[in-house]
């Protein structure tokens, strides 16, 4: 299935990255345990793996620091 949008953002309360996968009305949130100062490629790779693990694929991944 194709995800409508994928966003990665830092969750200061939990001190880890949050991957938000939206597909229609369904929104899946998963934690991603990479360092806060990880580079963009590392974040994209981790988010892509999370998306794949959930059974989706995505072309665009937005990163909000």
PDBQT receptor file of N, H, CA, C and O in Angstrom, charges set to zero:
ATOM      1  N   UNK A   1       0.840  -1.181   0.000  1.00  0.00    +0.000 N 
ATOM      2  CA  UNK A   1       0.000   0.000   0.000  1.00  0.00    +0.000 C 
ATOM      3  C   UNK A   1       0.883   1.242   0.000  1.00  0.00    +0.000 C 
ATOM      4  O   UNK A   1       2.005   1.233   0.507  1.00  0.00    +0.000 OA
ATOM      5  N   UNK A   2       0.359   2.282  -0.568  1.00  0.00    +0.000 N 
ATOM      6  H   UNK A   2      -0.552   2.290  -0.980  1.00  0.00    +0.000 HD
ATOM      7  CA  UNK A   2       1.095   3.538  -0.630  1.00  0.00    +0.000 C 
ATOM      8  C   UNK A   2       0.625   4.462   0.500  1.00  0.00    +0.000 C 
ATOM      9  O   UNK A   2      -0.574   4.655   0.700  1.00  0.00    +0.000 OA
ATOM     10  N   UNK A   3       1.572   5.017   1.219  1.00  0.00    +0.000 N 
ATOM     11  H   UNK A   3       2.546   4.861   1.056  1.00  0.00    +0.000 HD
ATOM     12  CA  UNK A   3       1.269   5.993   2.265  1.00  0.00    +0.000 C 
ATOM     13  C   UNK A   3       1.047   7.354   1.604  1.00  0.00    +0.000 C 
ATOM     14  O   UNK A   3       1.776   7.731   0.686  1.00  0.00    +0.000 OA
ATOM     15  N   UNK A   4       0.038   8.088   2.074  1.00  0.00    +0.000 N 
ATOM     16  H   UNK A   4      -0.555   7.783   2.819  1.00  0.00    +0.000 HD
ATOM     17  CA  UNK A   4      -0.211   9.430   1.551  1.00  0.00    +0.000 C 
ATOM     18  C   UNK A   4       0.891  10.390   1.960  1.00  0.00    +0.000 C 
ATOM     19  O   UNK A   4       1.324  11.227   1.168  1.00  0.00    +0.000 OA
ATOM     20  N   UNK A   5       1.343  10.264   3.202  1.00  0.00    +0.000 N 
ATOM     21  H   UNK A   5       0.991   9.584   3.846  1.00  0.00    +0.000 HD
ATOM     22  CA  UNK A   5       2.437  11.118   3.670  1.00  0.00    +0.000 C 
ATOM     23  C   UNK A   5       3.190  10.416   4.791  1.00  0.00    +0.000 C 
ATOM     24  O   UNK A   5       2.636   9.600   5.528  1.00  0.00    +0.000 OA
ATOM     25  N   UNK A   6       4.467  10.758   4.897  1.00  0.00    +0.000 N 
ATOM     26  H   UNK A   6       4.917  11.421   4.298  1.00  0.00    +0.000 HD
ATOM     27  CA  UNK A   6       5.319  10.246   5.970  1.00  0.00    +0.000 C 
ATOM     28  C   UNK A   6       6.098  11.432   6.516  1.00  0.00    +0.000 C 
ATOM     29  O   UNK A   6       6.774  12.144   5.773  1.00  0.00    +0.000 OA
ATOM     30  N   UNK A   7       5.995  11.636   7.821  1.00  0.00    +0.000 N 
ATOM     31  H   UNK A   7       5.447  11.058   8.425  1.00  0.00    +0.000 HD
ATOM     32  CA  UNK A   7       6.700  12.743   8.473  1.00  0.00    +0.000 C 
ATOM     33  C   UNK A   7       7.548  12.198   9.611  1.00  0.00    +0.000 C 
ATOM     34  O   UNK A   7       7.133  11.293  10.334  1.00  0.00    +0.000 OA
ATOM     35  N   UNK A   8       8.732  12.758   9.756  1.00  0.00    +0.000 N 
ATOM     36  H   UNK A   8       9.069  13.493   9.168  1.00  0.00    +0.000 HD
ATOM     37  CA  UNK A   8       9.629  12.407  10.848  1.00  0.00    +0.000 C 
ATOM     38  C   UNK A   8       9.875  13.673  11.646  1.00  0.00    +0.000 C 
ATOM     39  O   UNK A   8      10.252  14.702  11.086  1.00  0.00    +0.000 OA
ATOM     40  N   UNK A   9       9.662  13.602  12.958  1.00  0.00    +0.000 N 
ATOM     41  H   UNK A   9       9.356  12.766  13.413  1.00  0.00    +0.000 HD
ATOM     42  CA  UNK A   9       9.891  14.776  13.802  1.00  0.00    +0.000 C 
ATOM     43  C   UNK A   9      10.446  14.325  15.157  1.00  0.00    +0.000 C 
ATOM     44  O   UNK A   9      10.220  13.199  15.602  1.00  0.00    +0.000 OA
ATOM     45  N   UNK A  10      11.171  15.234  15.789  1.00  0.00    +0.000 N 
ATOM     46  H   UNK A  10      11.354  16.148  15.428  1.00  0.00    +0.000 HD
ATOM     47  CA  UNK A  10      11.756  14.949  17.100  1.00  0.00    +0.000 C 
ATOM     48  C   UNK A  10      10.695  15.138  18.172  1.00  0.00    +0.000 C 
ATOM     49  O   UNK A  10      10.030  16.173  18.218  1.00  0.00    +0.000 OA
ATOM     50  N   UNK A  11      10.535  14.149  19.025  1.00  0.00    +0.000 N 
ATOM     51  H   UNK A  11      11.075  13.308  18.988  1.00  0.00    +0.000 HD
ATOM     52  CA  UNK A  11       9.603  14.220  20.153  1.00  0.00    +0.000 C 
ATOM     53  C   UNK A  11      10.416  14.498  21.411  1.00  0.00    +0.000 C 
ATOM     54  O   UNK A  11      11.057  13.603  21.963  1.00  0.00    +0.000 OA
ATOM     55  N   UNK A  12      10.380  15.742  21.852  1.00  0.00    +0.000 N 
ATOM     56  H   UNK A  12       9.860  16.468  21.404  1.00  0.00    +0.000 HD
ATOM     57  CA  UNK A  12      11.200  16.149  22.997  1.00  0.00    +0.000 C 
ATOM     58  C   UNK A  12      10.759  15.460  24.282  1.00  0.00    +0.000 C 
ATOM     59  O   UNK A  12      11.592  15.192  25.149  1.00  0.00    +0.000 OA
ATOM     60  N   UNK A  13       9.471  15.167  24.426  1.00  0.00    +0.000 N 
ATOM     61  H   UNK A  13       8.794  15.384  23.722  1.00  0.00    +0.000 HD
ATOM     62  CA  UNK A  13       8.981  14.504  25.638  1.00  0.00    +0.000 C 
ATOM     63  C   UNK A  13       9.538  13.093  25.785  1.00  0.00    +0.000 C 
ATOM     64  O   UNK A  13       9.888  12.676  26.889  1.00  0.00    +0.000 OA
ATOM     65  N   UNK A  14       9.622  12.363  24.691  1.00  0.00    +0.000 N 
ATOM     66  H   UNK A  14       9.338  12.702  23.794  1.00  0.00    +0.000 HD
ATOM     67  CA  UNK A  14      10.099  10.980  24.716  1.00  0.00    +0.000 C 
ATOM     68  C   UNK A  14      11.575  10.861  24.338  1.00  0.00    +0.000 C 
ATOM     69  O   UNK A  14      12.157   9.783  24.455  1.00  0.00    +0.000 OA
ATOM     70  N   UNK A  15      12.178  11.949  23.889  1.00  0.00    +0.000 N 
ATOM     71  H   UNK A  15      11.705  12.825  23.794  1.00  0.00    +0.000 HD
ATOM     72  CA  UNK A  15      13.590  11.995  23.487  1.00  0.00    +0.000 C 
ATOM     73  C   UNK A  15      13.922  10.959  22.411  1.00  0.00    +0.000 C 
ATOM     74  O   UNK A  15      14.923  10.247  22.495  1.00  0.00    +0.000 OA
ATOM     75  N   UNK A  16      13.050  10.896  21.395  1.00  0.00    +0.000 N 
ATOM     76  H   UNK A  16      12.236  11.474  21.326  1.00  0.00    +0.000 HD
ATOM     77  CA  UNK A  16      13.335  10.073  20.227  1.00  0.00    +0.000 C 
ATOM     78  C   UNK A  16      12.538  10.590  19.032  1.00  0.00    +0.000 C 
ATOM     79  O   UNK A  16      11.683  11.465  19.169  1.00  0.00    +0.000 OA
ATOM     80  N   UNK A  17      12.833  10.036  17.869  1.00  0.00    +0.000 N 
ATOM     81  H   UNK A  17      13.527   9.325  17.758  1.00  0.00    +0.000 HD
ATOM     82  CA  UNK A  17      12.166  10.466  16.647  1.00  0.00    +0.000 C 
ATOM     83  C   UNK A  17      10.826   9.769  16.510  1.00  0.00    +0.000 C 
ATOM     84  O   UNK A  17      10.684   8.604  16.883  1.00  0.00    +0.000 OA
ATOM     85  N   UNK A  18       9.845  10.480  15.975  1.00  0.00    +0.000 N 
ATOM     86  H   UNK A  18       9.960  11.426  15.673  1.00  0.00    +0.000 HD
ATOM     87  CA  UNK A  18       8.515   9.946  15.745  1.00  0.00    +0.000 C 
ATOM     88  C   UNK A  18       8.272   9.901  14.241  1.00  0.00    +0.000 C 
ATOM     89  O   UNK A  18       8.396  10.911  13.549  1.00  0.00    +0.000 OA
ATOM     90  N   UNK A  19       7.924   8.720  13.746  1.00  0.00    +0.000 N 
ATOM     91  H   UNK A  19       7.822   7.899  14.307  1.00  0.00    +0.000 HD
ATOM     92  CA  UNK A  19       7.586   8.548  12.336  1.00  0.00    +0.000 C 
ATOM     93  C   UNK A  19       6.067   8.468  12.260  1.00  0.00    +0.000 C 
ATOM     94  O   UNK A  19       5.448   7.603  12.878  1.00  0.00    +0.000 OA
ATOM     95  N   UNK A  20       5.475   9.379  11.494  1.00  0.00    +0.000 N 
ATOM     96  H   UNK A  20       5.979  10.082  10.991  1.00  0.00    +0.000 HD
ATOM     97  CA  UNK A  20       4.022   9.446  11.346  1.00  0.00    +0.000 C 
ATOM     98  C   UNK A  20       3.683   9.062   9.913  1.00  0.00    +0.000 C 
ATOM     99  O   UNK A  20       4.074   9.744   8.967  1.00  0.00    +0.000 OA
ATOM    100  N   UNK A  21       2.946   7.954   9.762  1.00  0.00    +0.000 N 
ATOM    101  H   UNK A  21       2.628   7.400  10.531  1.00  0.00    +0.000 HD
ATOM    102  CA  UNK A  21       2.560   7.443   8.445  1.00  0.00    +0.000 C 
ATOM    103  C   UNK A  21       1.060   7.655   8.285  1.00  0.00    +0.000 C 
ATOM    104  O   UNK A  21       0.271   7.127   9.070  1.00  0.00    +0.000 OA
ATOM    105  N   UNK A  22       0.663   8.420   7.278  1.00  0.00    +0.000 N 
ATOM    106  H   UNK A  22       1.303   8.848   6.641  1.00  0.00    +0.000 HD
ATOM    107  CA  UNK A  22      -0.756   8.682   7.032  1.00  0.00    +0.000 C 
ATOM    108  C   UNK A  22      -1.166   8.026   5.722  1.00  0.00    +0.000 C 
ATOM    109  O   UNK A  22      -0.511   8.188   4.692  1.00  0.00    +0.000 OA
ATOM    110  N   UNK A  23      -2.264   7.282   5.783  1.00  0.00    +0.000 N 
ATOM    111  H   UNK A  23      -2.796   7.150   6.619  1.00  0.00    +0.000 HD
ATOM    112  CA  UNK A  23      -2.830   6.642   4.602  1.00  0.00    +0.000 C 
ATOM    113  C   UNK A  23      -4.344   6.752   4.723  1.00  0.00    +0.000 C 
ATOM    114  O   UNK A  23      -4.973   6.012   5.479  1.00  0.00    +0.000 OA
ATOM    115  N   UNK A  24      -4.919   7.684   3.971  1.00  0.00    +0.000 N 
ATOM    116  H   UNK A  24      -4.408   8.285   3.356  1.00  0.00    +0.000 HD
ATOM    117  CA  UNK A  24      -6.352   7.949   4.118  1.00  0.00    +0.000 C 
ATOM    118  C   UNK A  24      -6.611   8.516   5.496  1.00  0.00    +0.000 C 
ATOM    119  O   UNK A  24      -5.945   9.463   5.914  1.00  0.00    +0.000 OA
ATOM    120  N   UNK A  25      -7.575   7.946   6.209  1.00  0.00    +0.000 N 
ATOM    121  H   UNK A  25      -8.116   7.176   5.870  1.00  0.00    +0.000 HD
ATOM    122  CA  UNK A  25      -7.881   8.411   7.570  1.00  0.00    +0.000 C 
ATOM    123  C   UNK A  25      -7.019   7.722   8.616  1.00  0.00    +0.000 C 
ATOM    124  O   UNK A  25      -7.006   8.137   9.775  1.00  0.00    +0.000 OA
ATOM    125  N   UNK A  26      -6.308   6.689   8.232  1.00  0.00    +0.000 N 
ATOM    126  H   UNK A  26      -6.319   6.352   7.290  1.00  0.00    +0.000 HD
ATOM    127  CA  UNK A  26      -5.468   5.948   9.164  1.00  0.00    +0.000 C 
ATOM    128  C   UNK A  26      -4.129   6.657   9.360  1.00  0.00    +0.000 C 
ATOM    129  O   UNK A  26      -3.476   7.055   8.396  1.00  0.00    +0.000 OA
ATOM    130  N   UNK A  27      -3.735   6.807  10.616  1.00  0.00    +0.000 N 
ATOM    131  H   UNK A  27      -4.266   6.484  11.399  1.00  0.00    +0.000 HD
ATOM    132  CA  UNK A  27      -2.442   7.399  10.958  1.00  0.00    +0.000 C 
ATOM    133  C   UNK A  27      -1.731   6.443  11.910  1.00  0.00    +0.000 C 
ATOM    134  O   UNK A  27      -2.269   6.061  12.949  1.00  0.00    +0.000 OA
ATOM    135  N   UNK A  28      -0.524   6.069  11.536  1.00  0.00    +0.000 N 
ATOM    136  H   UNK A  28      -0.087   6.379  10.691  1.00  0.00    +0.000 HD
ATOM    137  CA  UNK A  28       0.295   5.171  12.348  1.00  0.00    +0.000 C 
ATOM    138  C   UNK A  28       1.476   5.968  12.864  1.00  0.00    +0.000 C 
ATOM    139  O   UNK A  28       2.145   6.667  12.103  1.00  0.00    +0.000 OA
ATOM    140  N   UNK A  29       1.731   5.861  14.163  1.00  0.00    +0.000 N 
ATOM    141  H   UNK A  29       1.187   5.293  14.781  1.00  0.00    +0.000 HD
ATOM    142  CA  UNK A  29       2.873   6.538  14.772  1.00  0.00    +0.000 C 
ATOM    143  C   UNK A  29       3.809   5.492  15.351  1.00  0.00    +0.000 C 
ATOM    144  O   UNK A  29       3.396   4.622  16.116  1.00  0.00    +0.000 OA
ATOM    145  N   UNK A  30       5.068   5.591  14.976  1.00  0.00    +0.000 N 
ATOM    146  H   UNK A  30       5.405   6.298  14.354  1.00  0.00    +0.000 HD
ATOM    147  CA  UNK A  30       6.080   4.666  15.479  1.00  0.00    +0.000 C 
ATOM    148  C   UNK A  30       7.309   5.446  15.924  1.00  0.00    +0.000 C 
ATOM    149  O   UNK A  30       7.669   6.458  15.323  1.00  0.00    +0.000 OA
ATOM    150  N   UNK A  31       7.938   4.968  16.968  1.00  0.00    +0.000 N 
ATOM    151  H   UNK A  31       7.645   4.146  17.456  1.00  0.00    +0.000 HD
ATOM    152  CA  UNK A  31       9.161   5.579  17.490  1.00  0.00    +0.000 C 
ATOM    153  C   UNK A  31      10.357   5.062  16.715  1.00  0.00    +0.000 C 
ATOM    154  O   UNK A  31      10.386   3.908  16.287  1.00  0.00    +0.000 OA
ATOM    155  N   UNK A  32      11.325   5.913  16.543  1.00  0.00    +0.000 N 
ATOM    156  H   UNK A  32      11.302   6.851  16.891  1.00  0.00    +0.000 HD
ATOM    157  CA  UNK A  32      12.543   5.576  15.823  1.00  0.00    +0.000 C 
ATOM    158  C   UNK A  32      13.717   5.955  16.722  1.00  0.00    +0.000 C 
ATOM    159  O   UNK A  32      13.886   7.123  17.072  1.00  0.00    +0.000 OA
ATOM    160  N   UNK A  33      14.512   4.983  17.087  1.00  0.00    +0.000 N 
ATOM    161  H   UNK A  33      14.375   4.034  16.803  1.00  0.00    +0.000 HD
ATOM    162  CA  UNK A  33      15.574   5.208  18.063  1.00  0.00    +0.000 C 
ATOM    163  C   UNK A  33      16.918   5.436  17.386  1.00  0.00    +0.000 C 
ATOM    164  O   UNK A  33      17.797   4.574  17.398  1.00  0.00    +0.000 OA
ATOM    165  N   UNK A  34      17.054   6.615  16.799  1.00  0.00    +0.000 N 
ATOM    166  H   UNK A  34      16.340   7.316  16.790  1.00  0.00    +0.000 HD
ATOM    167  CA  UNK A  34      18.344   7.065  16.270  1.00  0.00    +0.000 C 
ATOM    168  C   UNK A  34      18.705   8.345  17.025  1.00  0.00    +0.000 C 
ATOM    169  O   UNK A  34      17.815   9.013  17.551  1.00  0.00    +0.000 OA
ATOM    170  N   UNK A  35      19.968   8.693  17.090  1.00  0.00    +0.000 N 
ATOM    171  H   UNK A  35      20.691   8.150  16.664  1.00  0.00    +0.000 HD
ATOM    172  CA  UNK A  35      20.377   9.884  17.848  1.00  0.00    +0.000 C 
ATOM    173  C   UNK A  35      19.705  11.166  17.340  1.00  0.00    +0.000 C 
ATOM    174  O   UNK A  35      19.368  11.281  16.162  1.00  0.00    +0.000 OA
ATOM    175  N   UNK A  36      19.522  12.107  18.240  1.00  0.00    +0.000 N 
ATOM    176  H   UNK A  36      19.796  12.013  19.197  1.00  0.00    +0.000 HD
ATOM    177  CA  UNK A  36      18.886  13.381  17.887  1.00  0.00    +0.000 C 
ATOM    178  C   UNK A  36      19.671  14.109  16.804  1.00  0.00    +0.000 C 
ATOM    179  O   UNK A  36      19.078  14.774  15.954  1.00  0.00    +0.000 OA
ATOM    180  N   UNK A  37      20.987  13.992  16.822  1.00  0.00    +0.000 N 
ATOM    181  H   UNK A  37      21.469  13.452  17.512  1.00  0.00    +0.000 HD
ATOM    182  CA  UNK A  37      21.816  14.710  15.855  1.00  0.00    +0.000 C 
ATOM    183  C   UNK A  37      22.111  13.887  14.596  1.00  0.00    +0.000 C 
ATOM    184  O   UNK A  37      23.065  14.184  13.878  1.00  0.00    +0.000 OA
ATOM    185  N   UNK A  38      21.310  12.863  14.324  1.00  0.00    +0.000 N 
ATOM    186  H   UNK A  38      20.535  12.621  14.908  1.00  0.00    +0.000 HD
ATOM    187  CA  UNK A  38      21.510  12.019  13.138  1.00  0.00    +0.000 C 
ATOM    188  C   UNK A  38      21.351  12.858  11.872  1.00  0.00    +0.000 C 
ATOM    189  O   UNK A  38      20.546  13.788  11.818  1.00  0.00    +0.000 OA
ATOM    190  N   UNK A  39      22.136  12.505  10.858  1.00  0.00    +0.000 N 
ATOM    191  H   UNK A  39      22.790  11.749  10.902  1.00  0.00    +0.000 HD
ATOM    192  CA  UNK A  39      22.033  13.243   9.605  1.00  0.00    +0.000 C 
ATOM    193  C   UNK A  39      20.749  12.849   8.849  1.00  0.00    +0.000 C 
ATOM    194  O   UNK A  39      20.074  11.880   9.197  1.00  0.00    +0.000 OA
ATOM    195  N   UNK A  40      20.445  13.616   7.830  1.00  0.00    +0.000 N 
ATOM    196  H   UNK A  40      20.993  14.403   7.547  1.00  0.00    +0.000 HD
ATOM    197  CA  UNK A  40      19.192  13.438   7.100  1.00  0.00    +0.000 C 
ATOM    198  C   UNK A  40      19.106  12.062   6.434  1.00  0.00    +0.000 C 
ATOM    199  O   UNK A  40      18.038  11.450   6.418  1.00  0.00    +0.000 OA
ATOM    200  N   UNK A  41      20.201  11.583   5.896  1.00  0.00    +0.000 N 
ATOM    201  H   UNK A  41      21.069  12.080   5.909  1.00  0.00    +0.000 HD
ATOM    202  CA  UNK A  41      20.188  10.272   5.234  1.00  0.00    +0.000 C 
ATOM    203  C   UNK A  41      19.868   9.154   6.224  1.00  0.00    +0.000 C 
ATOM    204  O   UNK A  41      19.117   8.233   5.902  1.00  0.00    +0.000 OA
ATOM    205  N   UNK A  42      20.437   9.233   7.424  1.00  0.00    +0.000 N 
ATOM    206  H   UNK A  42      21.047   9.981   7.685  1.00  0.00    +0.000 HD
ATOM    207  CA  UNK A  42      20.166   8.235   8.451  1.00  0.00    +0.000 C 
ATOM    208  C   UNK A  42      18.697   8.252   8.837  1.00  0.00    +0.000 C 
ATOM    209  O   UNK A  42      18.078   7.197   8.978  1.00  0.00    +0.000 OA
ATOM    210  N   UNK A  43      18.133   9.449   9.008  1.00  0.00    +0.000 N 
ATOM    211  H   UNK A  43      18.636  10.306   8.893  1.00  0.00    +0.000 HD
ATOM    212  CA  UNK A  43      16.715   9.562   9.355  1.00  0.00    +0.000 C 
ATOM    213  C   UNK A  43      15.820   9.018   8.245  1.00  0.00    +0.000 C 
ATOM    214  O   UNK A  43      14.850   8.309   8.514  1.00  0.00    +0.000 OA
ATOM    215  N   UNK A  44      16.146   9.347   7.015  1.00  0.00    +0.000 N 
ATOM    216  H   UNK A  44      16.935   9.922   6.797  1.00  0.00    +0.000 HD
ATOM    217  CA  UNK A  44      15.348   8.839   5.880  1.00  0.00    +0.000 C 
ATOM    218  C   UNK A  44      15.410   7.312   5.802  1.00  0.00    +0.000 C 
ATOM    219  O   UNK A  44      14.395   6.661   5.556  1.00  0.00    +0.000 OA
ATOM    220  N   UNK A  45      16.579   6.753   6.007  1.00  0.00    +0.000 N 
ATOM    221  H   UNK A  45      17.404   7.282   6.206  1.00  0.00    +0.000 HD
ATOM    222  CA  UNK A  45      16.734   5.291   5.964  1.00  0.00    +0.000 C 
ATOM    223  C   UNK A  45      15.931   4.621   7.073  1.00  0.00    +0.000 C 
ATOM    224  O   UNK A  45      15.247   3.624   6.839  1.00  0.00    +0.000 OA
ATOM    225  N   UNK A  46      16.018   5.172   8.274  1.00  0.00    +0.000 N 
ATOM    226  H   UNK A  46      16.574   5.981   8.463  1.00  0.00    +0.000 HD
ATOM    227  CA  UNK A  46      15.275   4.610   9.402  1.00  0.00    +0.000 C 
ATOM    228  C   UNK A  46      13.766   4.740   9.180  1.00  0.00    +0.000 C 
ATOM    229  O   UNK A  46      13.014   3.810   9.474  1.00  0.00    +0.000 OA
ATOM    230  N   UNK A  47      13.323   5.883   8.667  1.00  0.00    +0.000 N 
ATOM    231  H   UNK A  47      13.934   6.638   8.429  1.00  0.00    +0.000 HD
ATOM    232  CA  UNK A  47      11.899   6.088   8.397  1.00  0.00    +0.000 C 
ATOM    233  C   UNK A  47      11.427   5.156   7.291  1.00  0.00    +0.000 C 
ATOM    234  O   UNK A  47      10.340   4.586   7.380  1.00  0.00    +0.000 OA
ATOM    235  N   UNK A  48      12.242   4.997   6.244  1.00  0.00    +0.000 N 
ATOM    236  H   UNK A  48      13.126   5.460   6.172  1.00  0.00    +0.000 HD
ATOM    237  CA  UNK A  48      11.875   4.107   5.140  1.00  0.00    +0.000 C 
ATOM    238  C   UNK A  48      11.726   2.673   5.638  1.00  0.00    +0.000 C 
ATOM    239  O   UNK A  48      10.808   1.967   5.221  1.00  0.00    +0.000 OA
ATOM    240  N   UNK A  49      12.616   2.237   6.522  1.00  0.00    +0.000 N 
ATOM    241  H   UNK A  49      13.362   2.811   6.861  1.00  0.00    +0.000 HD
ATOM    242  CA  UNK A  49      12.522   0.886   7.080  1.00  0.00    +0.000 C 
ATOM    243  C   UNK A  49      11.258   0.740   7.930  1.00  0.00    +0.000 C 
ATOM    244  O   UNK A  49      10.597  -0.297   7.881  1.00  0.00    +0.000 OA
ATOM    245  N   UNK A  50      10.923   1.765   8.703  1.00  0.00    +0.000 N 
ATOM    246  H   UNK A  50      11.460   2.607   8.743  1.00  0.00    +0.000 HD
ATOM    247  CA  UNK A  50       9.708   1.747   9.517  1.00  0.00    +0.000 C 
ATOM    248  C   UNK A  50       8.469   1.654   8.630  1.00  0.00    +0.000 C 
ATOM    249  O   UNK A  50       7.553   0.881   8.911  1.00  0.00    +0.000 OA
ATOM    250  N   UNK A  51       8.446   2.444   7.564  1.00  0.00    +0.000 N 
ATOM    251  H   UNK A  51       9.190   3.072   7.336  1.00  0.00    +0.000 HD
ATOM    252  CA  UNK A  51       7.332   2.420   6.618  1.00  0.00    +0.000 C 
ATOM    253  C   UNK A  51       7.201   1.023   6.007  1.00  0.00    +0.000 C 
ATOM    254  O   UNK A  51       6.100   0.481   5.910  1.00  0.00    +0.000 OA
ATOM    255  N   UNK A  52       8.313   0.457   5.604  1.00  0.00    +0.000 N 
ATOM    256  H   UNK A  52       9.207   0.897   5.683  1.00  0.00    +0.000 HD
ATOM    257  CA  UNK A  52       8.312  -0.880   5.000  1.00  0.00    +0.000 C 
ATOM    258  C   UNK A  52       7.825  -1.931   6.002  1.00  0.00    +0.000 C 
ATOM    259  O   UNK A  52       7.049  -2.818   5.645  1.00  0.00    +0.000 OA
ATOM    260  N   UNK A  53       8.279  -1.830   7.252  1.00  0.00    +0.000 N 
ATOM    261  H   UNK A  53       8.909  -1.109   7.542  1.00  0.00    +0.000 HD
ATOM    262  CA  UNK A  53       7.868  -2.778   8.293  1.00  0.00    +0.000 C 
ATOM    263  C   UNK A  53       6.361  -2.741   8.518  1.00  0.00    +0.000 C 
ATOM    264  O   UNK A  53       5.763  -3.751   8.888  1.00  0.00    +0.000 OA
ATOM    265  N   UNK A  54       5.751  -1.590   8.296  1.00  0.00    +0.000 N 
ATOM    266  H   UNK A  54       6.237  -0.770   7.995  1.00  0.00    +0.000 HD
ATOM    267  CA  UNK A  54       4.301  -1.445   8.481  1.00  0.00    +0.000 C 
ATOM    268  C   UNK A  54       3.513  -1.846   7.230  1.00  0.00    +0.000 C 
ATOM    269  O   UNK A  54       2.283  -1.806   7.231  1.00  0.00    +0.000 OA
ATOM    270  N   UNK A  55       4.222  -2.233   6.167  1.00  0.00    +0.000 N 
ATOM    271  H   UNK A  55       5.221  -2.265   6.167  1.00  0.00    +0.000 HD
ATOM    272  CA  UNK A  55       3.558  -2.703   4.963  1.00  0.00    +0.000 C 
ATOM    273  C   UNK A  55       3.205  -1.614   3.967  1.00  0.00    +0.000 C 
ATOM    274  O   UNK A  55       2.349  -1.811   3.105  1.00  0.00    +0.000 OA
ATOM    275  N   UNK A  56       3.853  -0.477   4.079  1.00  0.00    +0.000 N 
ATOM    276  H   UNK A  56       4.548  -0.316   4.780  1.00  0.00    +0.000 HD
ATOM    277  CA  UNK A  56       3.600   0.647   3.180  1.00  0.00    +0.000 C 
ATOM    278  C   UNK A  56       4.843   0.950   2.360  1.00  0.00    +0.000 C 
ATOM    279  O   UNK A  56       5.932   0.447   2.637  1.00  0.00    +0.000 OA
ATOM    280  N   UNK A  57       4.653   1.784   1.342  1.00  0.00    +0.000 N 
ATOM    281  H   UNK A  57       3.769   2.192   1.117  1.00  0.00    +0.000 HD
ATOM    282  CA  UNK A  57       5.788   2.380   0.650  1.00  0.00    +0.000 C 
ATOM    283  C   UNK A  57       5.486   3.865   0.465  1.00  0.00    +0.000 C 
ATOM    284  O   UNK A  57       4.326   4.273   0.397  1.00  0.00    +0.000 OA
ATOM    285  N   UNK A  58       6.525   4.644   0.389  1.00  0.00    +0.000 N 
ATOM    286  H   UNK A  58       7.467   4.313   0.444  1.00  0.00    +0.000 HD
ATOM    287  CA  UNK A  58       6.360   6.105   0.294  1.00  0.00    +0.000 C 
ATOM    288  C   UNK A  58       7.450   6.677  -0.590  1.00  0.00    +0.000 C 
ATOM    289  O   UNK A  58       8.599   6.236  -0.559  1.00  0.00    +0.000 OA
ATOM    290  N   UNK A  59       7.062   7.673  -1.380  1.00  0.00    +0.000 N 
ATOM    291  H   UNK A  59       6.128   8.031  -1.405  1.00  0.00    +0.000 HD
ATOM    292  CA  UNK A  59       8.021   8.348  -2.238  1.00  0.00    +0.000 C 
ATOM    293  C   UNK A  59       8.696   9.503  -1.506  1.00  0.00    +0.000 C 
ATOM    294  O   UNK A  59       9.899   9.719  -1.649  1.00  0.00    +0.000 OA
ATOM    295  N   UNK A  60       7.918  10.241  -0.726  1.00  0.00    +0.000 N 
ATOM    296  H   UNK A  60       6.940  10.065  -0.611  1.00  0.00    +0.000 HD
ATOM    297  CA  UNK A  60       8.414  11.438  -0.065  1.00  0.00    +0.000 C 
ATOM    298  C   UNK A  60       8.340  11.267   1.444  1.00  0.00    +0.000 C 
ATOM    299  O   UNK A  60       7.312  10.864   1.988  1.00  0.00    +0.000 OA
ATOM    300  N   UNK A  61       9.441  11.576   2.109  1.00  0.00    +0.000 N 
ATOM    301  H   UNK A  61      10.276  11.903   1.667  1.00  0.00    +0.000 HD
ATOM    302  CA  UNK A  61       9.499  11.557   3.563  1.00  0.00    +0.000 C 
ATOM    303  C   UNK A  61       9.920  12.950   4.016  1.00  0.00    +0.000 C 
ATOM    304  O   UNK A  61      11.006  13.425   3.681  1.00  0.00    +0.000 OA
ATOM    305  N   UNK A  62       9.035  13.601   4.790  1.00  0.00    +0.000 N 
ATOM    306  H   UNK A  62       8.154  13.215   5.061  1.00  0.00    +0.000 HD
ATOM    307  CA  UNK A  62       9.315  14.944   5.299  1.00  0.00    +0.000 C 
ATOM    308  C   UNK A  62       9.982  14.842   6.663  1.00  0.00    +0.000 C 
ATOM    309  O   UNK A  62       9.536  14.096   7.534  1.00  0.00    +0.000 OA
ATOM    310  N   UNK A  63      11.066  15.609   6.835  1.00  0.00    +0.000 N 
ATOM    311  H   UNK A  63      11.429  16.215   6.127  1.00  0.00    +0.000 HD
ATOM    312  CA  UNK A  63      11.784  15.621   8.111  1.00  0.00    +0.000 C 
ATOM    313  C   UNK A  63      11.652  17.003   8.720  1.00  0.00    +0.000 C 
ATOM    314  O   UNK A  63      11.984  18.012   8.096  1.00  0.00    +0.000 OA
ATOM    315  N   UNK A  64      11.158  17.031   9.956  1.00  0.00    +0.000 N 
ATOM    316  H   UNK A  64      10.889  16.212  10.463  1.00  0.00    +0.000 HD
ATOM    317  CA  UNK A  64      10.985  18.295  10.690  1.00  0.00    +0.000 C 
ATOM    318  C   UNK A  64      11.899  18.241  11.909  1.00  0.00    +0.000 C 
ATOM    319  O   UNK A  64      11.697  17.431  12.813  1.00  0.00    +0.000 OA
ATOM    320  N   UNK A  65      12.895  19.103  11.925  1.00  0.00    +0.000 N 
ATOM    321  H   UNK A  65      13.059  19.762  11.191  1.00  0.00    +0.000 HD
ATOM    322  CA  UNK A  65      13.841  19.124  13.048  1.00  0.00    +0.000 C 
ATOM    323  C   UNK A  65      13.406  20.061  14.133  1.00  0.00    +0.000 C 
ATOM    324  O   UNK A  65      14.093  20.193  15.146  1.00  0.00    +0.000 OA
TER     325      UNK A  65
